[in-house]
Amino acid sequence: MTNRKRSLLTTLGIIIGITSVITIISLGNGVKKATLKNLQATKTGKQTVTIDYYANDSNDYQAGFDQADHTLLKSKNDLGVSNVKIQRVTKEFQITAVIFDTNKNLTATAVKDRPGVRLIAGKNISSYDNSVQNQRLLISKQTALKNFKSIKGTLGASILINGLSYTVVGIYANNNESPYDTNLILPQETYFQGRVNDQGNSVQITFSKGSKISKNTEHLVTLLKKKGSHRNKGEYSFTDMGELLSGIGKVISALTYFVSAIAGISLFIAGIGVMNMMYISVSERTQEIGIRLAVGASPRDIMNQFLLEAVLLTTFGGLIGFGLGVGSAWLFSLLLPFKAVTTFGSFILAFSVSTIVGIIFGILPAKQAANKNLIDILK
């Protein structure tokens, strides 16, 4: 209190260091919380996971999940399953088409917009065909020649699919000349109109709030391997969101503490400043030390006095730094798409680090004060 300006300047390094660390940790906690929340659960707290089916034969375009699988999974209420939704297959699925009164097993792709194919004849389909559910389709050159004998004879022909008559409006190139290696390209909205979504190669499962999704999903995969409709033709797999989220959280935390450690270097520099000030204080207060020793104070009492002063300086600076860190993190979060999160652990960190800095850098000056000889001081 006798040297207020000097004391304030000494604590300034501690204040800046703690402010930087708390700001970074609070913003890092905010990033972590926002990221995990967006990946992990819906607004109601329910969590979802996707199980995928992969056929052993790459040329097998049959869907891996059907209505029987849907019923099987939906019945597992004891595992916290609240909803099951089969994802539609829009690329490379198998259909039965009627051409000249003959059933043909063909592969198809359903698109929402104009497909990027090279047309050999006719015109393309577009998003407009989806919006008005036009019964039009594109056919590959190879399929056209195989079933209609000529390109010219294919355009305008009718193909019956799911009871609907589709008109061939265009013929596209095959294989390397096309991103689609299927026989037909259909407007997605037209093909799926009025149909229950009961077939697909992936299924999205929603679990009730608080369910152990990793463990429960493993049980469901085991169940599919035993009773799944296509268990003998492919494999089931899922991404363990628990491990994924845990890994993401650890990476974000590691980055946060790494950056905080860099910012914390200023605390080391501030500690040296505290040590320097305490050495000056000891040399200026030799007479005070002598008087205390003369009236019965022990060297330990002298050391505790100066050590306590160093700790008070750094702790006071740490508390101010904590307040400024919380405020600056809040201000930064106003410009960011997430809120800063300051925990009680951050307060304990600021308090303990500032106290430890005071002890480490104040112990040597305090020992010097305690080791002063009363006779030398009186001389």
N, C-alpha and C positions, 0 to 999 in steps of 0.2 A: 504493500500500500504506500510505502514511502517513495518508491520509484514506479509510479503507475504507468508512465509512458514506456519505460523499459520493459516492464512486465507485460504490457499489452503487445508490444512488438515481438517479445519472446514467444508469446502464445499464438501469434499470428500464423506461424508455420504449422502448428498443431491444428488450428482452426481450418486452414486451407486443406491440409491433408485429410482430416476427418470428413470435411464437407465433400471432397472429391470421392472418397471411398463410399460414403453413404449414398450419394447421388447415383453412382454407378450400380451399387448393389440394389437399390430400390428400383431403378429402371430395368436391371436384369431380372429381378423377381417379377416385374410387370410383364416383360416379354415372355418369360417362362409360363406364367399363369395364363396369359392370353393364348399362347401357342397350344398348350395342353388342353385348354378348354375347347378350342376350336376343333382339335383333332379327336378328342375323347368322347364327348357327349353332346346330345341335343340340348335345347334350352330347358327341357323338362327334366334333364338329368339322365335320360335313357341313353344307352350306349349301343352302337351298332357295329357289326363285324360282317365281312363278306367271305363266304366259302366259295371257292372256284373249283370247277371240274375240268380236267385235262384228259382228253381221249388218248389212249395208247396208240391208236392209228391216226396219223395226221390227216388222212383222207376221210375220216369218219365225221360227218357233219351233223349227226344226230345230237340233239340237246342232252346234256348230262343230268338235268333236273326236270322232272315233270310233276303232275298233280299229286302223284303218290308220294313223292319226296316232300312236297309242300305239306301234305297232311301229316306225314311222319314227323317232320321238324316242328310243326305247329303244336303237336300234341305234347311236347316236352315242356309243360308249364313248370314242372319241378326244377328245371334248370334256369328258370327266369325268362324263358322265351315269351315275348309279348306280341311279336309280329314277324311274319315271314313273307318276303317278297322276292319272287324269281325275276332276275334281270333278263330283259329281252335280248335274244341274239339277233343282231342286225347285219352281221357279216358272216358269210359262209355258213348257211344253214340249209338243211335238206328239206325239199318239198316234193309233193307229188303233183305233177301237171298232166293235164289231158290234152294230147295233140292228136288230131284225127281219130278221136274215140279210143286212143291208146294211152294207158297210164305210163308216164315217164318219171323216173326218179332223177331229179335235177338238183343242183345247188344254186342258191340265190343269195343276193345281197340286197338289203333294204336301205335306202338313202333318204335323207331329209331334203337335200339340195341337189343341184346339178352335179352329177358324178364327173370326175376328171378322166374321161375315157376318150380315145380317138375313134370317132364314128367313121364307119366305112360307107354306110348308107343311112338315109332317113334323118330324123332329128332327135335331139336329146330330151330327157325328162327334166323337170325343174321343181323348185319349191312350190310353184303354182299348182302343179299336179298333186302335191301333198295337201295344199290348202283346200282344194276342191275335191280331193280324193278321186282323181281321174284314174280309170282302170287302163293304164298304159304301162308298157315295160320295154326294156332293151334286152336284146338277145345277143349272145356271142356269135362270132362268125362261124366257129366250128360247130356249135349247136344248130345254127340255122341251116348250114349245108347238110348236116346229118339228118335233120328231121323234115326240112322243106325243099331240099335238093338244090335250091338256087337262092341268091340274095334277093332278086327281084320278087320271087314268089313268097318270100318271108314277110316283107313289109305289108302291113295291113292284116296279116293273119291273126287268128284268135287262138289264145291258149287259156284253158280253163284251170283256175287255181282256187281251191277252197270254195267252189261253187260260183265264183265270179269269172266273167269272161274278160281277159286282158287283151288289148290290141298291141301288136308289135309295131312300135313307131321308129325304132332305130336298131342298127346292128353295129357292134363295136369290135375292135380288134382283141385278140387273145394274148394270153401269157405275158411276154416281156413288153408288149406294147400297151398293156393295161394294168392299172393298180389292182384290178379285181380279177381273180382267177376263178370266176363262177360262171354258170350257164346263163343266169338271168339277173337283171337289175330292176328292182321294183320300187315304187314310191312307198316309203315307210308307213305313212298314215293310211294309205289305201289298203296295204296288205294287213295291217293290224286292226283295222276298223271293226269295232264290235266284238273283238276277240278277247277272251280272258287270258291274261298273261300267265300261262301255265307251263311254259317251256323256256329253258335257257341254260347257259353254261356257268352261271354264277347266281348265288342266292344271298340276299341281304337279310340278316337276322337282327332284330331289335330286342335288346334285353331290358328288363325292368331296372329301375334305379337301384344301385347298390349290388348288382349281380357281379360275380367273379367271372368276367367275360372270357379270360384266357382259359381258365380251367373248364368252364362250361362249354366253350366252343370245341375244345379237345374231345369232350364227351360226345358232342354232336358229330364230329368227324368220324369218331370210332363207330358211332351208330350207323352212319352212312356207309362205311366200309363193310358193315355186316348186312344192312338191309336196303341200301340205296338201289334205285332202279337200274343204274348203269355201273354198278360197282365192279363188275367183271371186265368192263371195257375201258376203264380209265382210273384216274387217281383224284382224290379230293385234297385240297390244301387251303390254308388260310394264313393271313398275316397276323401274328400275335401282337395286337395293339398294345398290350401291357408292356411287353419288352421294348417295343418301338418307342412308346411314350417315355418309358424309363430312360432309354438311351438318349432321347432328345433332351429330356430334363437334365441329365448329367452333363451333356455337352454344353447346354446353355449356362448351367451353373459353373462349369469349369472355365468357360470364357469370361463369365462375369468376375470370378475371383482372380483370374489371371490379370485382367485389366485393372481390377482393384489393387492388386499387388503392385502393379506398375505405378499407379497413383499414390500408393502408400509409401513409395520411396521418399516422398516429401516429408513423411513423419520422421525418417532417419535424420534428414537434414535439420528438421525442427528440433529433434532431440539434442543434436550437437549445439544448437543455439541455446537450449535450456542449460546444458552443461556449462557453456561459456559464461552465461549470466550468473549461475550459482558460484562459479569460481570467483567471479568479480565480487559477488555479494559476500563471500567468505573473507576475502581480503579487506573489504571495506568495513567489516563488522568484527574485526579482531578484538577491539576493546570490549564489545558486548560479550564476546565469547569468554574473555578473561574475567569479567565481572561475574558471569554465571558460574564459571568454574570456582571462583573465589568464595561464593556463597553456598557451595556444596553441590552444584550440578555435576553429574558424572559425564565422562566422554560419550557414553551411550545416549544420554539425554541430548547432548549437543548434536550428535549425528541424527537422531530422530527428528529434531527440530528442523534442520536444513533439508533432510529427506522429505519431510512432510510439506515443506514449502515448495519443493520441486514438483511433488505429486499434485499439490493443489493447483499450481500453475497449469500443468498439462491436462488435468481433469477438467478444470474450468474451461480451457480451450476446447477440449473434446466435446463437452456439453453444448457449447456454442456452435461448434462445427456440426454436431448432430442436427441441431435445429435448422441451421442453414442448409444442410444436405437434404433434409426432408422438404424444405421449401423449394429449393432449386429443382429437385426431382419432380415435384408437383407442377412447377412452371414448365419444365421440359415436356411433361406428359400431356400438357394442353396442346402441344404442337404435334403429338404422336398419336397413332391409332390405338393406343392402349394406356392404361392407368398405371402409374408407379405404385409399387407395393412396398411399404416400410413395415418391417416386423419388429417384435420385441427383441428378437435376436440381434437385429441391427443396432438397437440401443445398447444392449449388453456388449456388443463388439466395440462400439465407439467408446464406451466407458472403460472397458478393460484394456483396450489398446492404449488409450491416453494415459491410464494409470501405470501400465507397464513401461511406457516410454519415460514417465517421470521417475520411476524406480531405477531403471537401467542407467539413465543419463544423470540422475541426481545422486547416486550412491557414492561416486568418487569424490565430488566436492564435499559431500556430507562427511565422509571419512577424513578428508583433509582438515575440516573444521574440528572434528572430534580429536584428532591427533595433535592439535596445537598444545604447546607446553605453557603452563601458567607462568613459570619463572621467566620464560622468553618474552611473554606478553608484557609482564610487569617492567622488564628492562626497557 
